[in-house]
Amino acid sequence: MLKPADHKRIAAAIAAAEAKTSGEIFCIVADEVSKYREVPLAWAAGVALILPPIALLLGLRPWSIVALGDNGWTDLPGFGQALSEALGAYALAQAALFALTALIVAVPPVRRALTPRFLVRHRVKRTAYAHFASTGLSHVEERTGVLIFAALKDRQVELVADAGIHKEVGDAAWDAAVAALVKGVRSRDPASGFIRAIEICGEALAKHFPPSGPHAPHGDGVVEL
């Protein structure tokens, strides 16, 4: 998604923002935070459990193969065999539906379309917080670290601000940064979204946390996973 020139533009934006504040800004771009392997299994189980009863309600009767006598009854051995065959056909239909549905939903575009959005948001948020901890931003002395995280195929962005800065800045700046990032990612110049989000975060940090002594760089500040 991001070319080497884009990395340089984003790194320059981070450096310019951090020169005006004691805070730290880091950007991470991920392709997809999870394979959501439970989604095909969940859909397959649901289809296998729900479709056969619906078929019964619509008139399909697997036990219609049972041969009844003139008075509506048949001998128990014959009835048991027919019932066993009917139940076997029902179980076979369930197994076939499960396998077919699992294979279809496992196709990445289908899986992404059928993955519940609440699950995607949860995974992206959890991954963003994990990266926030792994970058060392949670150990910034004044608790003023900010992580801008984007998961491309999940179509989700997350901005994680440390406790110290969130208390001072509030939600408005973060909401504006997220909106700018989303707009940029949807455009032909995704780096512009990151740059604008960095500028917004930098302005908020500079307002509440001006520079206090030499600023220690931590790399170019952008990682593409």
C-alpha positions as CSV (number, residue, x, y, z in Angstrom):
1,M,0.0,0.0,0.0
2,L,2.7,2.5,1.0
3,K,5.7,3.0,-1.3
4,P,9.2,3.9,0.0
5,A,8.5,7.5,-0.9
6,D,5.3,7.4,1.2
7,H,7.3,6.1,4.1
8,K,9.7,9.1,3.8
9,R,6.8,11.5,3.7
10,I,5.2,10.0,6.8
11,A,8.5,9.9,8.6
12,A,9.0,13.5,7.8
13,A,5.5,14.4,9.1
14,I,6.2,12.5,12.3
15,A,9.6,14.3,12.8
16,A,8.0,17.7,12.2
17,A,5.2,16.9,14.7
18,E,7.5,15.5,17.4
19,A,9.8,18.5,17.1
20,K,7.0,20.6,18.7
21,T,6.1,18.3,21.5
22,S,7.5,15.9,24.2
23,G,5.1,13.2,23.0
24,E,5.8,10.3,20.6
25,I,3.8,9.3,17.5
26,F,4.0,5.9,15.7
27,C,2.2,4.6,12.6
28,I,1.5,0.9,11.8
29,V,-0.2,-0.4,8.7
30,A,-1.4,-4.0,8.7
31,D,-2.8,-6.0,5.9
32,E,-5.2,-8.0,8.1
33,V,-5.1,-8.5,11.8
34,S,-6.7,-12.0,11.8
35,K,-7.7,-14.9,9.5
36,Y,-10.9,-15.2,11.5
37,R,-10.8,-19.0,11.2
38,E,-13.8,-19.5,13.4
39,V,-16.0,-17.6,11.0
40,P,-16.3,-20.4,8.3
41,L,-16.9,-22.9,11.1
42,A,-19.6,-20.8,12.7
43,W,-21.4,-20.3,9.4
44,A,-21.1,-24.0,8.5
45,A,-22.5,-25.1,11.9
46,G,-25.4,-22.6,11.6
47,V,-26.3,-23.7,8.1
48,A,-26.0,-27.4,8.9
49,L,-28.3,-27.0,12.0
50,I,-30.8,-24.6,10.5
51,L,-31.4,-25.6,6.9
52,P,-32.5,-29.2,7.5
53,P,-35.3,-28.2,9.9
54,I,-36.4,-25.5,7.4
55,A,-36.5,-28.2,4.7
56,L,-38.8,-30.3,7.0
57,L,-41.1,-27.3,7.5
58,L,-41.3,-26.9,3.8
59,G,-42.5,-30.5,3.3
60,L,-39.5,-32.6,2.9
61,R,-40.1,-35.9,4.8
62,P,-37.0,-38.2,5.0
63,W,-39.1,-40.8,6.8
64,S,-41.5,-41.1,3.9
65,I,-39.5,-44.0,2.8
66,V,-41.0,-46.0,5.7
67,A,-43.5,-48.5,4.2
68,L,-46.7,-48.6,6.3
69,G,-49.2,-51.5,6.3
70,D,-52.9,-51.4,5.4
71,N,-53.8,-50.3,9.0
72,G,-51.1,-47.6,9.1
73,W,-48.6,-49.7,11.0
74,T,-45.7,-51.9,9.9
75,D,-43.6,-54.5,11.6
76,L,-41.0,-53.1,14.0
77,P,-37.9,-54.5,12.2
78,G,-38.9,-52.9,8.9
79,F,-39.8,-49.7,10.6
80,G,-36.5,-49.5,12.5
81,Q,-34.5,-50.0,9.3
82,A,-36.4,-47.3,7.4
83,L,-36.1,-44.9,10.3
84,S,-32.3,-45.6,10.5
85,E,-32.0,-44.8,6.8
86,A,-34.0,-41.6,7.2
87,L,-31.8,-40.5,10.1
88,G,-28.7,-41.4,8.2
89,A,-29.9,-39.3,5.2
90,Y,-30.6,-36.4,7.6
91,A,-27.1,-36.6,9.2
92,L,-25.5,-37.0,5.7
93,A,-27.3,-33.8,4.5
94,Q,-26.0,-31.9,7.6
95,A,-22.4,-33.1,7.1
96,A,-22.6,-32.1,3.4
97,L,-24.0,-28.7,4.2
98,F,-21.4,-28.1,6.9
99,A,-18.5,-29.0,4.6
100,L,-19.8,-27.1,1.6
101,T,-20.5,-23.9,3.6
102,A,-17.2,-24.1,5.4
103,L,-15.4,-24.3,2.0
104,I,-17.3,-21.4,0.5
105,V,-17.0,-19.1,3.6
106,A,-13.2,-19.9,3.8
107,V,-12.7,-18.0,0.5
108,P,-11.1,-14.7,1.8
109,P,-13.5,-12.2,0.1
110,V,-16.5,-14.2,1.2
111,R,-15.1,-14.6,4.7
112,R,-14.4,-10.9,5.0
113,A,-17.9,-10.1,3.9
114,L,-19.5,-12.5,6.4
115,T,-17.4,-11.7,9.4
116,P,-19.4,-9.7,11.9
117,R,-18.2,-6.1,12.2
118,F,-18.2,-6.2,16.0
119,L,-15.7,-9.1,15.8
120,V,-13.5,-7.1,13.4
121,R,-13.6,-4.0,15.6
122,H,-12.6,-6.1,18.6
123,R,-9.7,-7.8,16.9
124,V,-8.4,-4.6,15.4
125,K,-8.6,-2.8,18.7
126,R,-6.9,-5.6,20.5
127,T,-4.1,-5.8,17.9
128,A,-3.6,-2.0,18.1
129,Y,-3.2,-2.1,21.8
130,A,-0.8,-4.9,21.5
131,H,1.3,-3.0,19.0
132,F,1.0,0.1,21.3
133,A,2.7,-1.9,24.1
134,S,5.3,-3.5,21.8
135,T,6.5,-0.1,20.4
136,G,7.3,1.1,23.9
137,L,4.9,4.0,23.7
138,S,3.3,2.9,26.9
139,H,6.6,3.6,28.7
140,V,7.0,7.2,27.5
141,E,7.8,9.1,30.7
142,E,5.0,11.6,30.4
143,R,2.5,9.0,29.2
144,T,2.0,10.9,25.9
145,G,2.5,8.2,23.3
146,V,0.1,8.0,20.3
147,L,-0.3,5.1,17.9
148,I,-2.0,5.4,14.6
149,F,-3.0,1.9,13.4
150,A,-4.7,0.9,10.1
151,A,-5.8,-2.6,9.1
152,L,-6.4,-2.4,5.3
153,K,-8.4,-5.5,4.5
154,D,-10.4,-5.2,7.8
155,R,-11.2,-1.6,6.7
156,Q,-10.7,-0.4,10.3
157,V,-8.4,2.2,11.8
158,E,-7.6,2.7,15.5
159,L,-5.9,5.5,17.3
160,V,-4.5,4.6,20.7
161,A,-3.5,7.5,23.0
162,D,-1.8,7.0,26.4
163,A,-3.7,7.9,29.5
164,G,-1.9,11.2,30.1
165,I,-2.6,12.8,26.8
166,H,-6.2,11.4,26.5
167,K,-7.1,13.1,29.8
168,E,-5.9,16.4,28.5
169,V,-6.9,16.3,24.9
170,G,-10.3,14.5,25.0
171,D,-11.9,12.8,22.0
172,A,-12.3,15.6,19.5
173,A,-8.7,15.6,18.1
174,W,-8.6,11.8,18.0
175,D,-12.0,11.6,16.1
176,A,-10.7,14.2,13.6
177,A,-7.4,12.2,13.1
178,V,-9.3,9.0,12.5
179,A,-11.6,10.7,10.0
180,A,-8.6,12.1,8.1
181,L,-6.9,8.7,8.1
182,V,-10.1,6.9,6.8
183,K,-10.5,9.6,4.1
184,G,-6.9,9.2,3.0
185,V,-6.9,5.4,2.9
186,R,-9.9,5.5,0.6
187,S,-8.2,7.9,-1.8
188,R,-5.4,7.2,-4.3
189,D,-2.9,8.8,-1.9
190,P,-3.3,6.9,1.4
191,A,-0.1,8.5,2.7
192,S,-1.9,11.8,2.8
193,G,-4.4,10.4,5.3
194,F,-1.6,9.3,7.6
195,I,0.1,12.7,7.2
196,R,-3.0,14.6,8.1
197,A,-3.7,12.4,11.1
198,I,-0.2,12.9,12.3
199,E,-0.5,16.7,11.9
200,I,-3.8,16.6,13.9
201,C,-2.2,14.5,16.7
202,G,0.9,16.6,16.6
203,E,-1.1,19.8,17.1
204,A,-2.9,18.3,20.0
205,L,0.3,17.1,21.6
206,A,2.1,20.4,21.0
207,K,-0.8,22.3,22.7
208,H,-0.8,20.3,25.9
209,F,2.7,18.8,25.9
210,P,5.3,21.2,24.5
211,P,8.9,20.0,24.1
212,S,10.9,19.6,27.3
213,G,14.6,19.1,26.4
214,P,16.2,17.2,23.6
215,H,13.9,15.0,21.7
216,A,15.1,11.4,21.3
217,P,14.1,9.9,17.9
218,H,12.8,6.3,17.8
219,G,13.2,5.5,14.1
220,D,11.1,6.7,11.2
221,G,7.9,6.0,13.1
222,V,6.1,4.0,10.5
223,V,5.8,0.2,10.1
224,E,4.0,-1.7,7.4
225,L,3.2,-5.3,8.4
